[in-house]
Amino acid sequence: MKLLEEKILAEGKILAGDILKVDGFLNHRIDVPFVMQLGREIARRYEKCGVNKILTIEASGIAVATAAAYYLNVPLVFAKKHKSGNISANVYSAGAHSFTHGNDYNAVVSKEYLSENDCILIVDDFLALGSAIECMMNIVHQAGAKVAGCASIIEKGYQGGGDKLRAKGVRVESLAVIDKMENGKIEFRPDEGEAS
């Protein structure tokens, strides 16, 4: 998505540890009109897939997943990274590793919000190694539901997570795929899913 690539180049910052900082518009301070455009593009790509629910993981995927859910006119469920007192013991649960934070966590979703009748679109802000998406796919499979596909805003293509999922037959749509990020420069993969 050209608009997203331009925004990343204008406002993103490359930090040590292979981190792309886009918290000025995506995952700390939210540029709401821009995020709504991202959600509309995700919805366009999946509008004919029978999606009846979107799943993401707290916290930074929630904004864009909400925008996509709005345009698809479906509910959004988000997995919690820590089981809290307001969630029953009756949950689907799967482990994941956060590349950004360098830690492991156990994501949970209440069983009352997913069922075998669901066709789920998984949405997240970043796709690096694919651990968060695999975690959500695990939860969807525990529910007996179908995965319509996975959408990420920014995929770090050079880390292989998206390509590994695609090789397993999972439909992955990323609005911007970074093929190279070094020496302060970002190189994008051509976007084959963007409308002309």
Backbone as a printed PyTorch tensor [residue, N CA C, xyz], in Angstrom:
tensor([[[  0.8580,  -1.1740,   0.0000],
         [  0.0000,   0.0000,   0.0000],
         [  0.9000,   1.2300,   0.0000]],

        [[  0.9100,   1.9170,  -1.1150],
         [  1.8260,   3.0460,  -1.3110],
         [  1.7110,   4.0890,  -0.2010]],

        [[  0.4820,   4.3920,   0.1740],
         [  0.2450,   5.3940,   1.2190],
         [  0.9370,   5.0060,   2.5220]],

        [[  0.8690,   3.7400,   2.8850],
         [  1.5160,   3.2520,   4.1050],
         [  3.0310,   3.2920,   3.9700]],

        [[  3.5420,   2.8760,   2.8320],
         [  4.9890,   2.9150,   2.6250],
         [  5.5190,   4.3380,   2.7720]],

        [[  4.7980,   5.3020,   2.1990],
         [  5.2030,   6.7130,   2.3090],
         [  5.1740,   7.1830,   3.7540]],

        [[  4.1650,   6.7560,   4.5060],
         [  4.0400,   7.1410,   5.9180],
         [  5.1940,   6.5430,   6.7330]],

        [[  5.5330,   5.2860,   6.4600],
         [  6.6500,   4.6430,   7.1590],
         [  7.9460,   5.3840,   6.8740]],

        [[  8.1830,   5.7210,   5.6060],
         [  9.4130,   6.4290,   5.2460],
         [  9.4660,   7.8240,   5.8660]],

        [[  8.3170,   8.4970,   5.9440],
         [  8.2810,   9.8620,   6.4770],
         [  8.3560,   9.8980,   7.9990]],

        [[  7.6960,   8.9290,   8.6740],
         [  7.5570,   9.0280,  10.1280],
         [  8.1880,   7.8930,  10.9190]],

        [[  8.5220,   6.7800,  10.2560],
         [  9.1010,   5.6460,  10.9650],
         [ 10.5600,   5.8820,  11.3040]],

        [[ 11.0040,   5.2060,  12.3680],
         [ 12.4030,   5.3100,  12.7760],
         [ 12.9470,   3.9100,  13.0020]],

        [[ 14.1400,   3.6440,  12.4770],
         [ 14.7880,   2.3550,  12.6850],
         [ 15.6130,   2.4530,  13.9630]],

        [[ 15.3280,   1.5420,  14.8940],
         [ 16.0440,   1.5080,  16.1670],
         [ 16.9460,   0.2880,  16.2360]],

        [[ 17.8560,   0.3000,  17.2050],
         [ 18.7290,  -0.8500,  17.4290],
         [ 17.8810,  -2.0790,  17.7160]],

        [[ 18.4210,  -3.2340,  17.3850],
         [ 17.7040,  -4.4750,  17.6350],
         [ 16.6910,  -4.7960,  16.5620]],

        [[ 16.8280,  -4.1630,  15.3920],
         [ 15.9620,  -4.4340,  14.2440],
         [ 14.5050,  -4.0500,  14.5130]],

        [[ 14.3260,  -2.9520,  15.2340],
         [ 12.9890,  -2.4650,  15.5800],
         [ 12.6270,  -1.2950,  14.6690]],

        [[ 11.4230,  -1.3470,  14.0960],
         [ 10.8880,  -0.2220,  13.3300],
         [  9.8820,   0.4880,  14.2230]],

        [[ 10.1710,   1.7260,  14.5620],
         [  9.3200,   2.5060,  15.4620],
         [  8.3140,   3.2940,  14.6330]],

        [[  7.0420,   2.9280,  14.7770],
         [  5.9610,   3.6310,  14.0750],
         [  4.8840,   4.0510,  15.0850]],

        [[  5.3390,   4.3250,  16.3020],
         [  4.3760,   4.6310,  17.3620],
         [  3.7760,   6.0220,  17.2340]],

        [[  4.2460,   6.8190,  16.2940],
         [  3.6720,   8.1400,  16.0780],
         [  2.3680,   8.1180,  15.2900]],

        [[  2.0600,   6.9630,  14.6650],
         [  0.7960,   6.8830,  13.9190],
         [  0.0610,   5.5550,  14.0680]],

        [[  0.7400,   4.4910,  14.5800],
         [  0.1120,   3.1770,  14.5430],
         [ -0.1000,   2.5180,  15.8950]],

        [[  0.9040,   2.5440,  16.7720],
         [  0.7420,   1.7160,  17.9640],
         [  1.0950,   2.3880,  19.2920]],

        [[  1.0210,   3.6920,  19.3390],
         [  1.0900,   4.4170,  20.6090],
         [  0.2000,   5.6530,  20.4840]],

        [[  0.5790,   6.5260,  19.5890],
         [ -0.3060,   7.6230,  19.1640],
         [ -0.9490,   7.1360,  17.8780]],

        [[ -2.2830,   7.1450,  17.8180],
         [ -2.9950,   6.5970,  16.6680],
         [ -3.4620,   7.7210,  15.7500]],

        [[ -3.0480,   7.6660,  14.4950],
         [ -3.5630,   8.5690,  13.4720],
         [ -4.8690,   7.9260,  12.9760]],

        [[ -5.9780,   8.2950,  13.6060],
         [ -7.2500,   7.5990,  13.3890],
         [ -7.7010,   7.6180,  11.9300]],

        [[ -7.7380,   8.7610,  11.2400],
         [ -8.1550,   8.7140,   9.8300],
         [ -7.2690,   7.7990,   8.9840]],

        [[ -5.9680,   7.8030,   9.2680],
         [ -5.0470,   6.9530,   8.5190],
         [ -5.2950,   5.4820,   8.8330]],

        [[ -5.4640,   5.1480,  10.1140],
         [ -5.7230,   3.7610,  10.5100],
         [ -7.0520,   3.2760,   9.9270]],

        [[ -8.0280,   4.1620,   9.8090],
         [ -9.2960,   3.7730,   9.1780],
         [ -9.0770,   3.4040,   7.7040]],

        [[ -8.1670,   4.1030,   7.0290],
         [ -7.8430,   3.7510,   5.6360],
         [ -7.1900,   2.3690,   5.5600]],

        [[ -6.3340,   2.0650,   6.5390],
         [ -5.7010,   0.7460,   6.5790],
         [ -6.7630,  -0.3330,   6.7850]],

        [[ -7.6870,  -0.0740,   7.7020],
         [ -8.7640,  -1.0250,   7.9630],
         [ -9.6470,  -1.2380,   6.7490]],

        [[ -9.9190,  -0.1710,   6.0150],
         [-10.7290,  -0.2760,   4.7980],
         [-10.0220,  -1.1380,   3.7500]],

        [[ -8.7010,  -0.9950,   3.6470],
         [ -7.9430,  -1.7930,   2.6770],
         [ -7.9320,  -3.2720,   3.0640]],

        [[ -7.7730,  -3.5650,   4.3540],
         [ -7.8460,  -4.9590,   4.8020],
         [ -9.2230,  -5.5270,   4.4800]],

        [[-10.2780,  -4.7740,   4.7810],
         [-11.6460,  -5.2250,   4.5130],
         [-11.8470,  -5.4850,   3.0260]],

        [[-11.3090,  -4.6210,   2.1740],
         [-11.4400,  -4.8120,   0.7210],
         [-10.8100,  -6.1380,   0.2900]],

        [[ -9.6560,  -6.4460,   0.8640],
         [ -8.9430,  -7.6550,   0.4580],
         [ -9.6480,  -8.9380,   0.9230]],

        [[-10.4480,  -8.8360,   1.9840],
         [-11.0820, -10.0380,   2.5460],
         [-12.6130, -10.0080,   2.4690]],

        [[-13.1800,  -9.0460,   1.7550],
         [-14.6310,  -8.8700,   1.7770],
         [-15.4160, -10.0510,   1.2110]],

        [[-14.8170, -10.8660,   0.3790],
         [-15.5380, -11.9930,  -0.2370],
         [-15.1500, -13.3360,   0.3720]],

        [[-14.6240, -13.3300,   1.5800],
         [-14.1120, -14.5550,   2.2080],
         [-15.0300, -15.1220,   3.2840]],

        [[-16.1890, -14.5310,   3.4830],
         [-17.1150, -15.0460,   4.4830],
         [-16.7170, -14.7640,   5.9160]],

        [[-15.8550, -13.7720,   6.1280],
         [-15.4000, -13.4370,   7.4870],
         [-16.5940, -12.9980,   8.3280]],

        [[-16.7360, -13.5920,   9.5080],
         [-17.7970, -13.1420,  10.4200],
         [-17.2470, -12.6720,  11.7610]],

        [[-15.8950, -12.6830,  11.8980],
         [-15.2800, -12.2190,  13.1340],
         [-13.8140, -11.9290,  12.8650]],

        [[-13.2640, -10.9460,  13.5890],
         [-11.8310, -10.6400,  13.5100],
         [-11.2170, -10.9500,  14.8620]],

        [[ -9.9970, -11.5040,  14.8380],
         [ -9.2410, -11.8000,  16.0560],
         [ -7.8990, -11.0950,  15.9820]],

        [[ -7.5160, -10.4620,  17.0920],
         [ -6.1920,  -9.8600,  17.2200],
         [ -5.6940, -10.1180,  18.6400]],

        [[ -4.4800,  -9.6510,  18.9240],
         [ -3.9120,  -9.7480,  20.2820],
         [ -3.7200,  -8.3380,  20.8070]],

        [[ -4.0230,  -8.1480,  22.1060],
         [ -3.7770,  -6.8370,  22.6930],
         [ -2.2820,  -6.5150,  22.6450]],

        [[ -1.8650,  -5.3280,  22.5660],
         [ -2.6920,  -4.1470,  22.5510],
         [ -2.5910,  -3.4310,  21.2110]],

        [[ -1.4210,  -3.4720,  20.5820],
         [ -1.2300,  -2.5890,  19.4280],
         [ -1.9540,  -3.0260,  18.1650]],

        [[ -2.4750,  -4.2260,  18.1140],
         [ -3.2520,  -4.6440,  16.9470],
         [ -4.7040,  -4.1960,  17.0130]],

        [[ -5.1460,  -3.7630,  18.1940],
         [ -6.5700,  -3.4830,  18.3880],
         [ -7.0750,  -2.3460,  17.5040]],

        [[ -6.3260,  -1.2720,  17.3650],
         [ -6.8200,  -0.1070,  16.6090],
         [ -7.1070,  -0.4740,  15.1590]],

        [[ -6.1540,  -1.1030,  14.4970],
         [ -6.3520,  -1.4140,  13.0840],
         [ -7.3620,  -2.5490,  12.9110]],

        [[ -7.3940,  -3.4890,  13.8420],
         [ -8.3850,  -4.5630,  13.7770],
         [ -9.7970,  -3.9930,  13.9410]],

        [[ -9.9370,  -2.9790,  14.7840],
         [-11.2300,  -2.3110,  14.9530],
         [-11.6680,  -1.6570,  13.6490]],

        [[-10.7310,  -0.9990,  12.9780],
         [-11.0530,  -0.3480,  11.7000],
         [-11.4710,  -1.3860,  10.6660]],

        [[-10.7660,  -2.5090,  10.5800],
         [-11.1270,  -3.5570,   9.6280],
         [-12.4860,  -4.1500,   9.9780]],

        [[-12.7460,  -4.3660,  11.2710],
         [-14.0340,  -4.9120,  11.7140],
         [-15.1680,  -3.9620,  11.3600]],

        [[-14.9020,  -2.6710,  11.4800],
         [-15.9100,  -1.6660,  11.1330],
         [-16.3080,  -1.8100,   9.6580]],

        [[-15.3040,  -1.8830,   8.7820],
         [-15.5960,  -1.9440,   7.3430],
         [-16.1550,  -3.3030,   6.9080]],

        [[-15.8320,  -4.3650,   7.6290],
         [-16.4140,  -5.6720,   7.3190],
         [-17.7460,  -5.8820,   8.0420]],

        [[-18.0530,  -4.9640,   8.9650],
         [-19.2890,  -5.0240,   9.7520],
         [-19.3940,  -6.3420,  10.5230]],

        [[-18.2890,  -6.6820,  11.2200],
         [-18.2350,  -7.8970,  12.0300],
         [-17.6760,  -7.5620,  13.4120]],

        [[-17.9150,  -8.4400,  14.4040],
         [-17.3430,  -8.2060,  15.7310],
         [-15.8250,  -8.4240,  15.7390]],

        [[-15.1850,  -7.7930,  16.6870],
         [-13.7540,  -7.9560,  16.9300],
         [-13.5660,  -8.6050,  18.2930]],

        [[-12.7110,  -9.6250,  18.3360],
         [-12.3230, -10.2610,  19.5940],
         [-10.8250, -10.0690,  19.7230]],

        [[-10.3530,  -9.6870,  20.9170],
         [ -8.9020,  -9.6350,  21.0720],
         [ -8.4530, -10.5510,  22.1920]],

        [[ -7.3870, -11.2860,  21.8860],
         [ -6.7830, -12.1780,  22.8720],
         [ -6.0590, -11.3250,  23.9010]],

        [[ -6.2160, -11.7100,  25.1560],
         [ -5.5110, -11.0090,  26.2320],
         [ -4.2060, -11.7360,  26.4990]],

        [[ -3.1670, -10.9530,  26.7580],
         [ -1.8570, -11.5430,  27.0040],
         [ -1.7190, -12.0620,  28.4280]],

        [[ -2.6030, -11.6590,  29.2810],
         [ -2.5720, -12.1270,  30.6680],
         [ -4.0030, -12.3740,  31.1020]],

        [[ -4.2430, -13.5040,  31.7030],
         [ -5.5890, -13.8180,  32.1870],
         [ -5.8980, -12.9060,  33.3670]],

        [[ -6.9830, -12.1790,  33.2470],
         [ -7.3650, -11.2440,  34.3070],
         [ -8.5950, -11.7660,  35.0410]],

        [[ -8.9420, -11.0990,  36.1140],
         [-10.0580, -11.5170,  36.9500],
         [-11.4020, -11.4660,  36.2600]],

        [[-11.5300, -10.6860,  35.1970],
         [-12.8320, -10.5740,  34.5320],
         [-13.0210, -11.5870,  33.4020]],

        [[-12.0910, -12.5430,  33.2710],
         [-12.2300, -13.6050,  32.2700],
         [-12.4420, -14.9160,  33.0130]],

        [[-13.4170, -15.6730,  32.5650],
         [-13.7080, -16.9550,  33.2190],
         [-12.5470, -17.9230,  32.9980]],

        [[-12.5880, -19.0300,  33.6940],
         [-11.5530, -20.0530,  33.5500],
         [-11.7290, -20.8370,  32.2520]],

        [[-12.8640, -20.6470,  31.5910],
         [-13.2000, -21.3850,  30.3780],
         [-12.6530, -20.6410,  29.1500]],

        [[-11.3710, -20.8620,  28.8450],
         [-10.7030, -20.0970,  27.7860],
         [ -9.9550, -21.0070,  26.8260]],

        [[ -9.7250, -20.4770,  25.6270],
         [ -8.7480, -21.0460,  24.7110],
         [ -7.4410, -20.3390,  25.0330]],

        [[ -6.3380, -21.0630,  24.9660],
         [ -5.0680, -20.4890,  25.3820],
         [ -3.9400, -21.0100,  24.4960]],

        [[ -2.9820, -20.1360,  24.1700],
         [ -1.8140, -20.5340,  23.3790],
         [ -0.6440, -19.6140,  23.7080]],

        [[  0.5480, -20.1480,  23.6130],
         [  1.7510, -19.3750,  23.9030],
         [  2.3000, -18.6960,  22.6650]],

        [[  2.9890, -17.5930,  22.8940],
         [  3.6220, -16.8440,  21.7990],
         [  4.8700, -16.1430,  22.3280]],

        [[  5.7040, -15.7120,  21.4050],
         [  6.9040, -14.9480,  21.7490],
         [  6.8200, -13.5860,  21.0800]],

        [[  7.0670, -12.5340,  21.8460],
         [  7.0710, -11.1810,  21.3000],
         [  8.4780, -10.8160,  20.8510]],

        [[  8.6370, -10.5890,  19.5340],
         [  9.9390, -10.1660,  19.0110],
         [ 10.3120,  -8.8010,  19.5840]],

        [[  9.3540,  -7.8780,  19.6010],
         [  9.6190,  -6.5050,  20.0460],
         [ 10.0130,  -6.4490,  21.5170]],

        [[  9.2840,  -7.1850,  22.3510],
         [  9.5160,  -7.1150,  23.7980],
         [ 10.4890,  -8.1910,  24.2880]],

        [[ 10.7700,  -9.1790,  23.4400],
         [ 11.7220, -10.2190,  23.8040],
         [ 11.2500, -11.1020,  24.9480]],

        [[  9.9310, -11.3410,  25.0180],
         [  9.4240, -12.1990,  26.0890],
         [  8.3410, -13.1370,  25.5640]],

        [[  8.0590, -14.1570,  26.3630],
         [  7.0040, -15.1100,  26.0440],
         [  5.7600, -14.7480,  26.8390]],

        [[  4.6030, -15.0560,  26.2810],
         [  3.3450, -14.8160,  26.9940],
         [  2.3360, -15.8610,  26.5790]],

        [[  1.2800, -15.9610,  27.3470],
         [  0.2090, -16.9000,  27.0710],
         [ -1.0440, -16.0940,  26.7660]],

        [[ -1.5330, -16.1750,  25.5310],
         [ -2.7220, -15.4280,  25.1220],
         [ -3.9660, -16.2510,  25.4130]],

        [[ -5.0160, -15.5760,  25.8630],
         [ -6.2670, -16.2700,  26.1820],
         [ -7.4530, -15.5560,  25.5430]],

        [[ -8.4480, -16.3610,  25.1330],
         [ -9.7110, -15.8520,  24.6210],
         [-10.8170, -16.6730,  25.2790]],

        [[-11.8000, -16.0020,  25.8140],
         [-12.9370, -16.6790,  26.4220],
         [-13.6510, -17.5370,  25.3780]],

        [[-14.0070, -18.7590,  25.7720],
         [-14.6590, -19.6850,  24.8390],
         [-16.0180, -19.1770,  24.3810]],

        [[-16.6090, -18.2490,  25.1120],
         [-17.9260, -17.7480,  24.7050],
         [-17.8670, -16.8650,  23.4610]],

        [[-16.6540, -16.4250,  23.0430],
         [-16.5590, -15.4860,  21.9280],
         [-16.1020, -16.1030,  20.6090]],

        [[-15.7110, -17.3790,  20.6140],
         [-15.3330, -18.0660,  19.3780],
         [-16.0540, -19.4000,  19.3280]],

        [[-16.4740, -19.7980,  18.1200],
         [-17.1430, -21.0920,  17.9800],
         [-16.7790, -21.7500,  16.6670]],

        [[-17.2030, -22.9900,  16.5060],
         [-16.9100, -23.7370,  15.2820],
         [-17.6350, -23.1580,  14.0650]],

        [[-18.5790, -22.2590,  14.2970],
         [-19.3070, -21.6370,  13.1880],
         [-18.6160, -20.3870,  12.6410]],

        [[-17.5020, -20.0090,  13.2510],
         [-16.8380, -18.7620,  12.8710],
         [-15.8520, -18.9400,  11.7220]],

        [[-15.7830, -17.9040,  10.9020],
         [-14.7610, -17.7670,   9.8590],
         [-13.9640, -16.5250,  10.2430]],

        [[-12.7630, -16.7240,  10.7310],
         [-11.9900, -15.6830,  11.4140],
         [-10.9210, -15.0790,  10.5170]],

        [[-10.8550, -13.7540,  10.5300],
         [ -9.7320, -13.0240,   9.9460],
         [ -8.8310, -12.5890,  11.0960]],

        [[ -7.5720, -12.9900,  11.0510],
         [ -6.5950, -12.6110,  12.0720],
         [ -5.8990, -11.3430,  11.6030]],

        [[ -5.8460, -10.3420,  12.4740],
         [ -5.2470,  -9.0500,  12.1280],
         [ -4.2240,  -8.6740,  13.1940]],

        [[ -3.0640,  -8.1810,  12.7670],
         [ -2.0660,  -7.6800,  13.7170],
         [ -1.3070,  -6.5260,  13.0790]],

        [[ -0.6410,  -5.7420,  13.9140],
         [  0.0750,  -4.5820,  13.3830],
         [  1.3730,  -5.0030,  12.6940]],

        [[  2.1520,  -5.9020,  13.3140],
         [  3.4230,  -6.3380,  12.7460],
         [  3.4360,  -7.8460,  12.5450]],

        [[  4.1120,  -8.2890,  11.5160],
         [  4.3960,  -9.7010,  11.2850],
         [  5.8970,  -9.8140,  11.0680]],

        [[  6.5810, -10.4270,  12.0370],
         [  8.0310, -10.6170,  11.9240],
         [  8.3270, -12.1010,  11.7770]],

        [[  8.3980, -12.8050,  12.8940],
         [  8.6630, -14.2390,  12.8670],
         [  7.3810, -15.0540,  12.7590]],

        [[  6.2450, -14.4290,  13.0230],
         [  4.9480, -15.0910,  12.8840],
         [  4.4080, -15.7250,  14.1450]],

        [[  5.0700, -15.5290,  15.2760],
         [  4.6540, -16.1860,  16.5170],
         [  3.2640, -15.7580,  16.9720]],

        [[  2.9600, -14.4620,  16.9200],
         [  1.6370, -13.9850,  17.3720],
         [  0.5290, -14.5360,  16.4770]],

        [[  0.7640, -14.5600,  15.1780],
         [ -0.2600, -15.0760,  14.2570],
         [ -0.4330, -16.5780,  14.4500]],

        [[  0.6610, -17.3070,  14.6340],
         [  0.5450, -18.7420,  14.8940],
         [ -0.2020, -18.9980,  16.1920]],

        [[  0.0330, -18.1710,  17.1990],
         [ -0.6880, -18.2690,  18.4650],
         [ -2.1880, -18.1000,  18.2320]],

        [[ -2.5700, -17.0640,  17.4730],
         [ -3.9900, -16.8270,  17.2100],
         [ -4.5930, -17.9440,  16.3620]],

        [[ -3.8290, -18.4590,  15.3950],
         [ -4.3270, -19.5790,  14.5950],
         [ -4.5720, -20.7980,  15.4820]],

        [[ -3.6900, -21.0270,  16.4370],
         [ -3.8480, -22.1240,  17.3850],
         [ -5.1660, -21.9720,  18.1490]],

        [[ -5.4560, -20.7670,  18.6090],
         [ -6.6980, -20.4940,  19.3420],
         [ -7.9100, -20.7340,  18.4450]],

        [[ -7.8440, -20.2650,  17.2000],
         [ -8.9470, -20.4740,  16.2550],
         [ -9.1820, -21.9660,  16.0380]],

        [[ -8.1080, -22.7260,  15.8830],
         [ -8.2390, -24.1670,  15.6700],
         [ -8.8030, -24.8650,  16.9080]],

        [[ -8.4140, -24.4080,  18.0970],
         [ -8.9770, -24.9770,  19.3310],
         [-10.4940, -24.8030,  19.3580]],

        [[-10.9620, -23.6650,  18.8170],
         [-12.3990, -23.3740,  18.7880],
         [-13.1130, -24.1640,  17.6880]],

        [[-12.3600, -24.8140,  16.8160],
         [-12.9580, -25.5290,  15.7000],
         [-13.4110, -24.6050,  14.5810]],

        [[-12.9550, -23.3630,  14.6280],
         [-13.3380, -22.3540,  13.6330],
         [-12.3860, -22.4160,  12.4390]],

        [[-12.7200, -21.6390,  11.4000],
         [-11.9350, -21.5830,  10.1690],
         [-11.1380, -20.2770,  10.1440]],

        [[ -9.8980, -20.3480,   9.6770],
         [ -9.0830, -19.1480,   9.4640],
         [ -9.2710, -18.7070,   8.0150]],

        [[ -9.8870, -17.5320,   7.8160],
         [-10.0620, -16.9930,   6.4660],
         [ -8.7320, -16.4950,   5.9170]],

        [[ -7.8840, -16.0210,   6.8070],
         [ -6.5920, -15.4900,   6.4150],
         [ -6.0350, -14.6240,   7.5220]],

        [[ -4.8850, -14.0480,   7.2420],
         [ -4.1920, -13.1940,   8.2040],
         [ -3.8120, -11.8940,   7.5070]],

        [[ -3.9950, -10.8020,   8.2090],
         [ -3.6250,  -9.4950,   7.6690],
         [ -2.7000,  -8.8020,   8.6500]],

        [[ -1.6270,  -8.2540,   8.1330],
         [ -0.7470,  -7.4450,   8.9770],
         [ -0.5600,  -6.0930,   8.3030]],

        [[ -0.2840,  -5.1170,   9.1100],
         [ -0.0260,  -3.7870,   8.5620],
         [  1.3880,  -3.7560,   7.9840]],

        [[  2.3580,  -4.1510,   8.7930],
         [  3.7620,  -4.1330,   8.3540],
         [  4.3540,  -5.5160,   8.5650]],

        [[  4.8460,  -6.0980,   7.4860],
         [  5.5260,  -7.3960,   7.5660],
         [  7.0070,  -7.1830,   7.3320]],

        [[  7.8200,  -7.7310,   8.2130],
         [  9.2610,  -7.7360,   7.9970],
         [  9.5760,  -8.9940,   7.1940]],

        [[  9.4870,  -8.8670,   5.8770],
         [  9.6230, -10.0040,   4.9870],
         [ 10.9250, -10.7540,   5.1530]],

        [[ 11.9930, -10.0340,   5.4730],
         [ 13.3140, -10.6480,   5.6020],
         [ 13.4280, -11.5400,   6.8360]],

        [[ 12.4420, -11.4800,   7.7490],
         [ 12.4820, -12.3520,   8.9260],
         [ 11.7230, -13.6590,   8.6970]],

        [[ 11.0070, -13.7550,   7.5840],
         [ 10.4860, -15.0310,   7.1320],
         [  9.1750, -15.5190,   7.7020]],

        [[  8.5980, -14.8440,   8.6850],
         [  7.3580, -15.3220,   9.2890],
         [  6.2040, -15.4120,   8.3170]],

        [[  6.0200, -14.3920,   7.5000],
         [  4.9300, -14.3790,   6.5280],
         [  5.1080, -15.4400,   5.4570]],

        [[  6.3290, -15.5940,   4.9690],
         [  6.5820, -16.5840,   3.9270],
         [  6.4090, -18.0070,   4.4720]],

        [[  6.7560, -18.2120,   5.7400],
         [  6.5760, -19.5240,   6.3750],
         [  5.0800, -19.8620,   6.4520]],

        [[  4.2640, -18.8760,   6.8040],
         [  2.8150, -19.0920,   6.8660],
         [  2.2530, -19.3600,   5.4650]],

        [[  2.6850, -18.5870,   4.4870],
         [  2.2200, -18.7770,   3.1030],
         [  2.5820, -20.1740,   2.5990]],

        [[  3.7710, -20.6510,   2.9610],
         [  4.2040, -21.9880,   2.5360],
         [  3.3030, -23.0750,   3.1250]],

        [[  2.6410, -22.7720,   4.2400],
         [  1.7010, -23.7290,   4.8570],
         [  0.3020, -23.6000,   4.2570]],

        [[  0.1430, -22.7140,   3.2720],
         [ -1.1540, -22.5400,   2.6290],
         [ -2.0460, -21.5020,   3.2670]],

        [[ -1.4970, -20.6980,   4.1930],
         [ -2.2720, -19.6500,   4.8540],
         [ -2.2550, -18.4010,   3.9840]],

        [[ -3.4190, -17.8150,   3.7660],
         [ -3.4770, -16.5530,   3.0190],
         [ -3.0020, -15.4380,   3.9480]],

        [[ -1.9350, -14.7610,   3.5620],
         [ -1.3810, -13.6480,   4.3380],
         [ -1.3650, -12.4190,   3.4520]],

        [[ -2.0290, -11.3750,   3.9050],
         [ -2.0380, -10.0850,   3.2050],
         [ -1.3890,  -9.0530,   4.1190]],

        [[ -0.2780,  -8.4970,   3.6930],
         [  0.3950,  -7.4470,   4.4560],
         [  0.3510,  -6.1680,   3.6390]],

        [[ -0.0140,  -5.0720,   4.2870],
         [ -0.1780,  -3.8150,   3.5570],
         [  1.1570,  -3.1930,   3.1530]],

        [[  2.2160,  -3.5140,   3.8910],
         [  3.5730,  -3.1170,   3.5030],
         [  4.4990,  -4.2450,   3.9270]],

        [[  5.3240,  -4.7090,   2.9860],
         [  6.2950,  -5.7580,   3.2980],
         [  7.6870,  -5.1630,   3.1250]],

        [[  8.4510,  -5.1890,   4.2060],
         [  9.8230,  -4.6770,   4.1710],
         [ 10.7470,  -5.8430,   3.8250]],

        [[ 11.4510,  -5.7170,   2.7150],
         [ 12.3900,  -6.7610,   2.3090],
         [ 13.7710,  -6.5370,   2.9150]],

        [[ 14.0960,  -5.2790,   3.1860],
         [ 15.4080,  -4.9690,   3.7470],
         [ 15.3120,  -3.7210,   4.6170]],

        [[ 15.9780,  -3.7760,   5.7800],
         [ 16.0010,  -2.6230,   6.6780],
         [ 17.3920,  -2.5740,   7.2960]],

        [[ 18.2560,  -1.7660,   6.7010],
         [ 19.6220,  -1.6650,   7.2140],
         [ 20.2260,  -0.3190,   6.8410]],

        [[ 21.1890,   0.1030,   7.6470],
         [ 21.8770,   1.3880,   7.4420],
         [ 20.8970,   2.5510,   7.3260]],

        [[ 19.8150,   2.4910,   8.0950],
         [ 18.8380,   3.5810,   8.0950],
         [ 17.9380,   3.6300,   6.8740]],

        [[ 18.0050,   2.6110,   6.0320],
         [ 17.1980,   2.5870,   4.8030],
         [ 16.2180,   1.4100,   4.8350]],

        [[ 15.0550,   1.6360,   4.2150],
         [ 14.0130,   0.6240,   4.1260],
         [ 13.7250,   0.3310,   2.6650]],

        [[ 13.6860,  -0.9500,   2.3340],
         [ 13.3630,  -1.3820,   0.9740],
         [ 12.0880,  -2.2210,   1.0390]],

        [[ 11.0840,  -1.8540,   0.2430],
         [  9.7850,  -2.5390,   0.2680],
         [  9.6650,  -3.5500,  -0.8680]],

        [[  8.9310,  -4.6240,  -0.5910],
         [  8.5490,  -5.6080,  -1.6230],
         [  7.3660,  -5.0240,  -2.3830]],

        [[  7.2640,  -5.2230,  -3.6900],
         [  6.1000,  -4.7310,  -4.4260],
         [  4.8060,  -5.3400,  -3.8560]],

        [[  3.7590,  -4.5350,  -3.7580],
         [  2.4660,  -4.9570,  -3.1910],
         [  1.5860,  -5.5000,  -4.2920]],

        [[  1.3950,  -6.8130,  -4.2930],
         [  0.5760,  -7.4440,  -5.3350],
         [ -0.9160,  -7.3840,  -5.0200]],

        [[ -1.2690,  -7.0660,  -3.7670],
         [ -2.6890,  -7.0720,  -3.3920],
         [ -3.3650,  -5.7230,  -3.4800]],

        [[ -2.5980,  -4.6690,  -3.7240],
         [ -3.1730,  -3.3250,  -3.7270],
         [ -4.0230,  -3.0840,  -4.9780]],

        [[ -5.1510,  -2.4320,  -4.7570],
         [ -6.0290,  -2.0590,  -5.8830],
         [ -5.3470,  -0.9760,  -6.7000]],

        [[ -5.5270,  -1.0260,  -7.9920],
         [ -4.9110,   0.0120,  -8.8310],
         [ -5.8420,   1.1630,  -9.0580]]])
